[in-house]
Every structure is written in C-alpha cells, then in structure tokens.
Amino acid sequence: MLLAVDIGNSSIDFGVFGEDGRLLAKSKLSTVKTKSTDEYAAILSGILPLNGVDPKKISAAILSSVVPLVTSAISRAVRKLCGVTPMEVGPGVKTGLKIKIDMQNQLGADIVANAVATVAAFPPPAVIVDIGTATTFTVIDKEGILDGVIIAPGLRVSMDALASSASELPDAPLVAPKKLIGKNTEDSMSAGVLYGHAFLIDGFLRRIAEELKAEKMSIVGTGGLAGLVLPLCFSPIVGREDLTLTGLRLLYLKNRK
C-alpha cells in the first residue's frame, strides 16, 4: 500500500492507496508546526488503524509540503511508524509536466500534484481552483503546458482580515450563508466573504478563458474549503476533493525505482 501525505498551511491530508490504485482510506489533521516527530507518529498510529490500515503494510510513501517546519517531522514519523522513507515532491522529481513559468522552484508541491492529476484525467485547456488558506488558479493551456498560477487571499484570510480591521465586526464563523442579503452581522459577513469569493472565482475563470482564447475549459475544484464556495459559483466546476492525493500517487508511480 502507498501512503500519500499532503502538508498544507491549515491541514494535513493522508491517503492510503491499494495496489490497484483505489483510495482505501483518507484522513485530515490540523497542521501544527510545533508538534514533534513522536507526536505525529502517535497520531498516525491511531488514525491508520482507525481507517482499517495496518501501518506495517505500508510499503511506500510520498509527501508534498508547503510547510517546511512540518515536513521533516512527518517524514520521520512515517519512517518510524511504517518503516519506509517518504519520497518528497521537489526539485529532481519527474513530473511529466511541461512548465512555462519564470522560476520552477517557486511552484508549490501541491500545485504540481494537482496539475499531474488534472492532466491525466481532463482535456486541456484546464484550470485548477484550489480553495484553502489561499485560493489558487493553476492554468494549463491548450497544449497541456502549465502556463502559470494566480494566488488570491483565501476565505479564512478574508474573514479574519474583515473582523480584525473593523472593530465592531465579530470573528464570524465560515458557514454557508442562508441568502445573499444578510439580516444580521454574521450572515452579512458570511454572504460577503463566500459570495464575494464565488464572484472572484467566476470572474477569474472568465478572464482566464479570454486570455487563453478558449471557448471551452476543463475546470477542476479542490481544497479543504471548496465545499463552501463551489455551490455558489456559476461556472461549471467539477469537484475533486482527492485531487492532490491522486496526483501524489501518480508522481510516485513516475519516480519509483
């Protein structure tokens, strides 16, 4: 079995794939930069069996990370618990992607994994909308080349900035708004942030299509907060919550010896 780990700023996603490529189990943890190797190993030792996976049956592992402080702790935890050293997505890893950006070492490992999974499953041109701590738009052109990325403030960042900058506004939760026009402060803030984000996504997708001169695009939505905002979008976005984990599996297959 293959263990795939995606370390993000807000959460850590774990997925276990069988030999046939099926995702057998998955789980999500909050990212805590201060946790030690042993703490993460102890958490994993409970999570994997809870999802029906024997840690000793993990024969390989791969991880992507945008949080360097957590990368080594998770890698050592997997090695201690499962007896395998995770492959890390980074320079030197074969992706099979054609990438047209100024500095490829600035491309996040999760963005690479998402692009690999999308190119394998959807016709170009394509846009990947990843809604998490930040909201990113990864653009794949008509030739299947990764053309570039747009990074916008995420939902939680927007809500936190609104509450902290306006003294009379509360720290409202991120919940689906009952309707567009709010009748109380919390609903008004939720509507503003979530519908505002949906409008942002629709607007970017329209402008990306214009720039690519594309009459039709594959649009794939993923990320921990995608479920809150994608239903509010007008664009035909296909949700793929396991996109990054699937991409990690494909990257492992491209690089295993």
SERO-4910 file (N, C-alpha, C, O; in steps of 0.05 Angstrom, whole numbers):
BEGIN
 pado doro    nc1    nc2    nc3   cac1   cac2   cac3    cc1    cc2    cc3    oc1    oc2    oc3
  Met    A     17    -24      0      0      0      0     17     25      0     40     25     11
  Leu    A      7     46    -12     21     71    -14      8     92      4    -16     96      2
  Leu    A     24    105     21     14    127     37     22    153     24     45    159     19
  Ala    A      2    170     18      6    196      7     -1    217     27    -22    216     40
  Val    A     16    237     31     13    258     51     16    286     38     36    291     25
  Asp    A     -4    303     42     -3    330     32     -4    349     55    -25    351     69
  Ile    A     18    363     60     20    381     83     14    410     74     30    421     59
  Gly    A     -8    420     83    -16    448     76    -13    466    100     -7    457    122
  Asn    A    -18    492     96    -16    511    118    -37    507    140    -31    511    163
  Ser    A    -61    497    132    -82    494    151    -86    465    160    -94    460    182
  Ser    A    -82    446    141    -88    419    147    -68    400    133    -55    407    114
  Ile    A    -67    375    143    -51    354    131    -70    332    122    -85    321    139
  Asp    A    -69    325     97    -85    303     86    -69    278     83    -47    278     72
  Phe    A    -80    256     92    -68    230     89    -86    212     71   -110    213     75
  Gly    A    -74    197     53    -89    178     37    -74    153     34    -49    153     30
  Val    A    -87    130     34    -74    104     30    -86     91      6   -111     88      4
  Phe    A    -69     85    -14    -77     73    -39    -69     43    -40    -48     35    -31
  Gly    A    -87     27    -51    -81     -1    -55    -65     -5    -81    -60     14    -96
  Glu    A    -57    -29    -85    -41    -36   -109    -56    -30   -135    -44    -24   -156
  Asp    A    -83    -31   -134    -99    -26   -157   -105      4   -162   -119     11   -180
  Gly    A    -94     21   -144    -98     50   -147   -122     61   -133   -126     85   -134
  Arg    A   -138     44   -120   -161     54   -106   -153     67    -80   -134     58    -66
  Leu    A   -166     89    -73   -161    103    -48   -176     88    -26   -201     89    -25
  Leu    A   -161     74     -9   -173     56     11   -181     71     36   -201     63     49
  Ala    A   -167     92     43   -172    107     67   -161    135     65   -141    139     51
  Lys    A   -173    153     79   -162    180     80   -170    194    106   -190    186    119
  Ser    A   -154    213    114   -159    227    139   -147    255    137   -130    260    120
  Lys    A   -156    273    154   -146    301    155   -139    309    183   -154    304    202
  Leu    A   -116    322    186   -107    333    212   -103    363    209    -98    373    187
  Ser    A   -105    377    231    -97    405    231    -66    407    231    -53    391    244
  Thr    A    -56    426    216    -27    430    215    -18    445    240    -27    467    246
  Val    A      0    432    256     11    445    280     41    444    277     53    423    279
  Lys    A     53    467    274     82    469    268     99    460    292    122    454    288
  Thr    A     88    461    316    104    455    340    104    425    347    118    417    366
  Lys    A     88    409    334     87    380    341    113    366    334    125    373    313
  Ser    A    121    347    350    146    333    346    141    308    328    118    301    322
  Thr    A    163    295    321    161    270    306    145    249    321    127    236    309
  Asp    A    150    246    347    136    226    362    107    232    365     90    214    365
  Glu    A    100    258    367     72    265    369     57    258    343     35    247    344
  Tyr    A     69    264    320     56    257    295     56    227    291     36    216    280
  Ala    A     76    213    300     77    184    297     54    172    314     41    153    306
  Ala    A     50    183    338     29    173    356      1    178    344    -16    161    345
  Ile    A     -2    201    331    -28    207    318    -33    188    295    -54    177    292
  Leu    A    -12    184    278    -15    166    256    -20    137    264    -35    123    251
  Ser    A     -8    130    287    -11    102    296    -40     97    305    -49     74    306
  Gly    A    -55    118    311    -83    115    317   -101    119    293   -121    104    290
  Ile    A    -94    138    275   -111    144    252   -111    121    232   -132    114    221
  Leu    A    -88    110    226    -87     89    205   -103     65    213   -120     56    196
  Pro    A   -100     53    236   -117     30    244   -146     37    245   -164     21    239
  Leu    A   -152     62    254   -180     71    255   -193     70    228   -217     67    226
  Asn    A   -177     73    207   -187     72    180   -182     45    166   -183     43    142
  Gly    A   -176     25    183   -172     -2    172   -146     -8    159   -144    -26    143
  Val    A   -125      8    166    -99      5    153    -78     -3    174    -75     10    194
  Asp    A    -64    -25    169    -42    -34    186    -17    -18    177     -8    -21    155
  Pro    A     -5     -1    195     18     14    187     41     -3    176     56      7    158
  Lys    A     44    -27    185     66    -44    176     61    -54    147     79    -65    135
  Lys    A     37    -51    137     31    -59    109     35    -36     89     31    -40     65
  Ile    A     43    -13     99     51      9     82     78      3     70     98      1     84
  Ser    A     80      0     44    105     -8     31    119     16     18    143     13     11
  Ala    A    106     39     15    118     62      4    103     87     12     80     85     21
  Ala    A    115    110     10    102    135     18    113    158      1    136    157     -8
  Ile    A     96    178     -3    104    202    -17     90    226     -3     68    223      6
  Leu    A    104    248     -1     92    272     11     98    297     -4    119    300    -16
  Ser    A     79    315     -3     83    343    -13     79    361     10     63    355     28
  Ser    A     93    384     10     90    402     33     96    430     25    113    436      8
  Val    A     80    449     36     86    477     34     93    489     61     93    513     65
  Val    A     98    471     81    105    479    108    131    465    116    130    444    128
  Pro    A    154    477    110    180    463    115    184    454    144    196    434    148
  Leu    A    173    470    163    177    462    191    164    436    198    173    422    216
  Val    A    143    428    183    128    404    189    138    380    172    135    357    180
  Thr    A    151    386    150    159    365    131    176    344    144    170    320    142
  Ser    A    197    353    157    216    333    169    203    317    191    209    293    194
  Ala    A    186    330    207    173    315    229    154    293    219    154    271    229
  Ile    A    139    300    198    121    280    186    137    258    173    131    234    175
  Ser    A    158    265    158    174    245    144    187    226    164    186    201    160
  Arg    A    197    236    186    209    218    206    188    201    220    193    178    227
  Ala    A    164    213    224    142    198    237    134    175    219    130    153    230
  Val    A    132    179    193    124    157    175    146    136    175    140    112    175
  Arg    A    171    144    175    193    125    175    193    109    201    198     84    200
  Lys    A    188    122    223    188    108    249    165     88    251    168     66    261
  Leu    A    142     96    241    118     80    244    115     58    223    108     35    229
  Cys    A    122     65    198    117     47    176    142     33    165    140     14    150
  Gly    A    165     44    173    190     32    164    197     39    135    214     26    123
  Val    A    185     60    124    192     69     96    198     99     97    187    114    113
  Thr    A    217    108     80    224    136     78    207    148     55    209    140     32
  Pro    A    191    169     61    174    181     41    190    195     19    210    208     24
  Met    A    182    192     -6    192    208    -28    180    236    -25    156    239    -20
  Glu    A    197    256    -27    187    284    -24    185    297    -52    204    296    -68
  Val    A    162    310    -57    159    324    -83    175    350    -82    171    367    -64
  Gly    A    193    353   -100    210    376   -101    229    374   -125    224    358   -143
  Pro    A    250    391   -125    269    390   -147    280    362   -152    287    348   -133
  Gly    A    282    354   -177    292    328   -183    271    307   -187    277    285   -198
  Val    A    246    312   -178    225    293   -181    213    296   -209    206    318   -218
  Lys    A    211    273   -223    200    274   -250    170    278   -249    156    263   -234
  Thr    A    159    297   -263    131    303   -263    117    297   -289     92    292   -289
  Gly    A    131    296   -311    119    293   -337    105    318   -347     92    318   -368
  Leu    A    107    340   -331     94    365   -339    113    382   -355    137    383   -351
  Lys    A    101    397   -374    115    419   -387    107    444   -372     83    451   -370
  Ile    A    127    458   -361    121    481   -344    133    506   -355    157    507   -362
  Lys    A    117    527   -358    125    552   -370    122    575   -350    105    592   -353
  Ile    A    139    575   -330    139    597   -310    168    606   -307    187    592   -315
  Asp    A    172    629   -294    198    641   -292    217    624   -274    240    619   -282
  Met    A    207    616   -251    224    601   -232    209    576   -223    191    578   -205
  Gln    A    216    553   -234    201    529   -228    204    521   -198    186    507   -188
  Asn    A    226    529   -185    229    521   -157    210    536   -139    208    530   -115
  Gln    A    195    556   -149    175    571   -134    148    557   -135    129    566   -121
  Leu    A    145    537   -151    120    523   -155    115    504   -132    130    486   -127
  Gly    A     92    508   -117     86    492    -94     82    463   -102     72    456   -123
  Ala    A     91    445    -83     88    416    -89     60    408    -92     54    390   -108
  Asp    A     41    420    -78     13    413    -81      2    422   -108    -15    408   -120
  Ile    A     12    444   -119      4    453   -145     14    434   -166     -1    428   -185
  Val    A     38    424   -163     49    404   -182     32    379   -181     24    368   -202
  Ala    A     25    369   -157      9    345   -155    -19    348   -167    -28    331   -181
  Asn    A    -31    371   -162    -57    377   -174    -56    377   -205    -74    367   -218
  Ala    A    -35    390   -215    -32    391   -244    -28    364   -257    -40    358   -278
  Val    A    -12    347   -244     -7    320   -254    -33    304   -255    -39    291   -275
  Ala    A    -49    306   -234    -75    292   -233    -94    302   -254   -109    287   -266
  Thr    A    -94    328   -258   -113    341   -277   -106    334   -305   -123    327   -321
  Val    A    -80    336   -312    -71    329   -339    -78    300   -346    -84    294   -369
  Ala    A    -77    282   -326    -82    254   -331   -112    248   -335   -119    228   -347
  Ala    A   -130    266   -325   -158    259   -325   -176    278   -341   -199    271   -348
  Phe    A   -166    302   -348   -183    322   -361   -169    333   -386   -145    336   -387
  Pro    A   -185    339   -407   -173    350   -431   -165    380   -427   -180    394   -413
  Pro    A   -143    388   -439   -136    417   -437   -152    433   -458   -163    422   -477
  Pro    A   -153    459   -453   -142    474   -431   -157    469   -405   -180    461   -406
  Ala    A   -144    473   -383   -156    467   -357   -147    488   -336   -126    499   -338
  Val    A   -164    492   -317   -158    509   -294   -164    493   -268   -186    482   -266
  Ile    A   -146    493   -250   -150    480   -224   -154    503   -204   -137    520   -200
  Val    A   -177    502   -190   -183    522   -170   -180    508   -143   -197    491   -136
  Asp    A   -160    515   -128   -154    502   -102   -161    522    -80   -147    543    -77
  Ile    A   -181    515    -64   -192    534    -44   -184    525    -16   -196    507     -5
  Gly    A   -163    538     -6   -154    532     21   -146    557     35   -161    577     35
  Thr    A   -122    557     48   -113    581     62   -110    604     42   -118    627     47
  Ala    A   -100    598     18   -101    616     -5   -119    602    -26   -124    578    -24
  Thr    A   -129    618    -45   -143    606    -67   -126    610    -92   -119    632   -100
  Thr    A   -118    587   -104   -101    588   -127   -114    578   -152   -132    561   -151
  Phe    A   -106    590   -174   -116    582   -201    -91    573   -216    -74    589   -224
  Thr    A    -90    547   -222    -68    536   -238    -78    532   -266    -97    518   -271
  Val    A    -64    545   -285    -74    546   -313    -57    527   -330    -33    529   -331
  Ile    A    -71    509   -344    -58    491   -363    -69    498   -391    -94    497   -395
  Asp    A    -52    505   -409    -61    515   -435    -69    493   -454    -70    470   -447
  Lys    A    -76    501   -479    -87    482   -498    -68    460   -505    -76    438   -513
  Glu    A    -41    465   -502    -21    444   -508    -15    427   -484      3    410   -485
  Gly    A    -29    432   -462    -23    416   -437      0    426   -421     10    412   -404
  Ile    A      9    451   -427     31    463   -413     21    479   -389      2    494   -391
  Leu    A     34    475   -366     27    491   -342     36    520   -347     60    525   -347
  Asp    A     17    537   -353     23    564   -362     29    584   -340     42    604   -345
  Gly    A     18    579   -316     22    597   -294      2    594   -272    -16    577   -274
  Val    A      4    610   -252    -13    608   -228    -22    636   -219     -7    655   -220
  Ile    A    -46    637   -209    -57    661   -196    -61    654   -167    -73    634   -161
  Ile    A    -53    672   -149    -56    667   -120    -73    690   -108    -65    714   -111
  Ala    A    -95    683    -96   -112    703    -83   -116    697    -54   -112    673    -46
  Pro    A   -122    716    -37   -127    711     -8   -150    691     -5   -170    692    -20
  Gly    A   -147    672     14   -168    652     18   -191    661     34   -192    684     43
  Leu    A   -211    644     37   -235    650     52   -230    658     81   -239    679     90
  Arg    A   -214    641     95   -209    646    123   -193    672    127   -198    688    145
  Val    A   -173    676    109   -157    700    110   -175    725    106   -171    745    120
  Ser    A   -193    723     87   -211    746     82   -229    752    106   -233    775    114
  Met    A   -240    730    118   -258    734    141   -242    745    165   -252    763    179
  Asp    A   -219    735    170   -202    744    192   -194    773    188   -194    789    207
  Ala    A   -187    780    164   -179    808    158   -202    827    162   -199    849    173
  Leu    A   -226    819    155   -250    836    158   -256    840    188   -261    863    196
  Ala    A   -254    819    204   -260    821    232   -239    837    247   -245    853    265
  Ser    A   -213    833    240   -192    847    254   -189    876    246   -179    893    262
  Ser    A   -198    883    222   -195    911    213   -218    929    220   -216    953    220
  Ala    A   -241    917    225   -265    933    232   -273    926    261   -282    904    267
  Ser    A   -269    945    279   -271    939    308   -298    930    317   -301    916    337
  Glu    A   -319    937    302   -346    929    311   -356    904    298   -379    895    303
  Leu    A   -340    891    281   -348    866    269   -337    843    285   -314    843    293
  Pro    A   -353    822    289   -344    799    305   -327    780    288   -325    782    264
  Asp    A   -315    761    302   -300    739    289   -320    718    281   -324    699    296
  Ala    A   -333    721    258   -355    704    249   -344    678    238   -323    677    226
  Pro    A   -359    656    242   -351    630    230   -356    630    200   -372    644    189
  Leu    A   -340    612    187   -345    608    158   -366    587    155   -361    563    156
  Val    A   -390    597    149   -413    578    145   -428    588    120   -427    611    113
  Ala    A   -441    569    107   -456    576     82   -477    596     89   -493    592    107
  Pro    A   -478    619     75   -499    639     80   -527    629     73   -530    615     54
  Lys    A   -546    638     90   -574    630     84   -584    642     58   -600    630     44
  Lys    A   -575    667     53   -584    681     28   -563    703     23   -546    708     39
  Leu    A   -566    715      0   -546    735     -8   -548    760     10   -527    770     19
  Ile    A   -572    769     16   -575    793     32   -579    785     62   -599    774     69
  Gly    A   -558    790     78   -559    782    106   -577    799    123   -581    823    118
  Lys    A   -588    786    144   -606    800    162   -593    805    190   -605    818    207
  Asn    A   -569    795    194   -554    801    218   -524    802    210   -517    795    188
  Thr    A   -508    811    229   -480    816    222   -465    791    213   -451    792    193
  Glu    A   -469    768    227   -455    744    220   -463    734    192   -446    727    176
  Asp    A   -489    735    186   -499    726    160   -489    745    138   -482    737    116
  Ser    A   -488    771    145   -478    791    125   -449    786    119   -441    789     95
  Met    A   -433    780    139   -404    775    135   -400    749    119   -384    748    100
  Ser    A   -415    728    126   -413    703    111   -420    707     82   -407    697     64
  Ala    A   -442    721     77   -451    726     49   -429    742     34   -423    736     11
  Gly    A   -419    763     47   -399    779     34   -374    764     27   -363    766      5
  Val    A   -364    748     46   -339    733     41   -344    710     21   -328    706      3
  Leu    A   -365    694     26   -369    670      9   -379    676    -19   -368    667    -38
  Tyr    A   -400    693    -20   -409    701    -47   -388    718    -61   -384    716    -85
  Gly    A   -374    735    -46   -353    751    -57   -331    733    -69   -320    739    -90
  His    A   -325    711    -55   -305    692    -65   -315    678    -90   -300    673   -109
  Ala    A   -341    671    -90   -352    658   -114   -351    677   -138   -344    668   -160
  Phe    A   -357    702   -134   -355    722   -156   -326    724   -165   -321    727   -189
  Leu    A   -307    724   -146   -279    725   -153   -271    702   -171   -257    705   -191
  Ile    A   -280    678   -163   -273    654   -178   -285    655   -206   -271    650   -226
  Asp    A   -311    662   -208   -324    664   -234   -310    685   -251   -306    681   -275
  Gly    A   -303    707   -239   -290    729   -254   -263    721   -265   -257    726   -288
  Phe    A   -247    708   -248   -221    699   -257   -223    678   -279   -208    679   -299
  Leu    A   -242    660   -276   -245    639   -297   -253    651   -324   -244    642   -344
  Arg    A   -270    671   -323   -278    684   -348   -254    699   -361   -251    697   -385
  Arg    A   -238    712   -345   -215    727   -356   -193    707   -365   -180    713   -385
  Ile    A   -190    685   -351   -170    665   -360   -178    654   -387   -161    650   -404
  Ala    A   -204    647   -390   -214    637   -416   -208    657   -438   -201    649   -461
  Glu    A   -212    683   -432   -207    704   -452   -177    705   -459   -170    707   -483
  Glu    A   -160    703   -439   -131    704   -444   -121    680   -459   -103    682   -476
  Leu    A   -133    657   -454   -125    632   -468   -139    630   -495   -132    613   -512
  Lys    A   -158    648   -500   -175    646   -524   -188    618   -526   -188    606   -547
  Ala    A   -199    610   -503   -211    583   -501   -241    585   -500   -252    598   -482
  Glu    A   -254    572   -519   -283    572   -518   -293    552   -497   -316    555   -487
  Lys    A   -277    532   -490   -285    512   -470   -260    505   -454   -239    501   -465
  Met    A   -264    502   -428   -242    495   -410   -252    473   -390   -275    473   -383
  Ser    A   -234    455   -383   -239    438   -360   -233    454   -335   -212    465   -332
  Ile    A   -252    454   -316   -248    469   -291   -252    450   -268   -273    437   -265
  Val    A   -230    447   -252   -230    427   -231   -227    442   -204   -209    459   -201
  Gly    A   -245    437   -185   -244    449   -159   -235    430   -138   -244    407   -137
  Thr    A   -218    439   -120   -208    423    -98   -201    440    -74   -204    465    -76
  Gly    A   -192    428    -53   -184    444    -29   -203    440     -6   -226    434    -10
  Gly    A   -193    445     18   -209    440     42   -234    456     45   -252    448     59
  Leu    A   -235    480     32   -258    498     35   -275    499      9   -293    515      7
  Ala    A   -268    481    -10   -283    482    -35   -313    477    -32   -329    488    -46
  Gly    A   -320    460    -13   -348    453     -9   -365    476     -1   -389    476     -5
  Leu    A   -353    497     11   -368    520     20   -375    539     -3   -396    551     -4
  Val    A   -356    542    -22   -359    563    -42   -367    553    -70   -379    567    -85
  Leu    A   -359    529    -77   -365    519   -104   -395    519   -111   -402    526   -133
  Pro    A   -412    512    -92   -441    512    -98   -451    540   -104   -473    543   -116
  Leu    A   -436    561    -97   -445    589   -102   -435    600   -128   -443    622   -136
  Cys    A   -418    584   -142   -406    593   -167   -425    587   -191   -440    568   -190
  Phe    A   -424    604   -211   -439    599   -236   -423    581   -255   -435    567   -271
  Ser    A   -397    581   -253   -380    566   -272   -384    536   -268   -389    526   -246
  Pro    A   -381    520   -290   -384    491   -288   -359    478   -277   -342    468   -292
  Ile    A   -356    478   -251   -332    468   -237   -337    440   -228   -357    434   -214
  Val    A   -319    422   -235   -321    394   -226   -305    391   -200   -281    395   -200
  Gly    A   -318    383   -179   -305    380   -153   -289    354   -151   -299    333   -159
  Arg    A   -264    356   -142   -247    332   -138   -232    336   -112   -209    346   -112
  Glu    A   -244    327    -90   -232    332    -64   -206    317    -60   -189    325    -43
  Asp    A   -202    295    -74   -178    279    -71   -157    284    -93   -140    267    -98
  Leu    A   -159    307   -106   -142    313   -129   -112    312   -122    -97    299   -136
  Thr    A   -105    324   -100    -77    325    -93    -66    298    -86    -44    290    -94
  Leu    A    -81    283    -70    -73    256    -63    -70    238    -88    -51    223    -90
  Thr    A    -88    241   -107    -87    226   -132    -62    233   -147    -48    216   -159
  Gly    A    -56    259   -148    -32    269   -162     -7    258   -149     12    252   -163
  Leu    A     -7    257   -122     17    246   -108     21    217   -116     44    208   -120
  Arg    A      0    201   -118      3    173   -126     15    172   -154     33    155   -159
  Leu    A      5    188   -172     16    188   -200     45    196   -200     61    185   -215
  Leu    A     53    215   -184     81    224   -182     98    201   -171    121    197   -180
  Tyr    A     88    187   -151    103    164   -141    108    143   -163    130    133   -166
  Leu    A     87    137   -178     90    117   -200    110    126   -221    124    110   -232
  Lys    A    112    153   -226    131    163   -246    160    161   -236    178    161   -252
  Asn    A    163    160   -210    190    163   -198    200    138   -183    223    137   -175
  Arg    A    183    118   -180    192     95   -165    214     80   -180    214     80   -205
  Lys    A    231     67   -166    254     52   -178    248     22   -179    264      7   -189
***
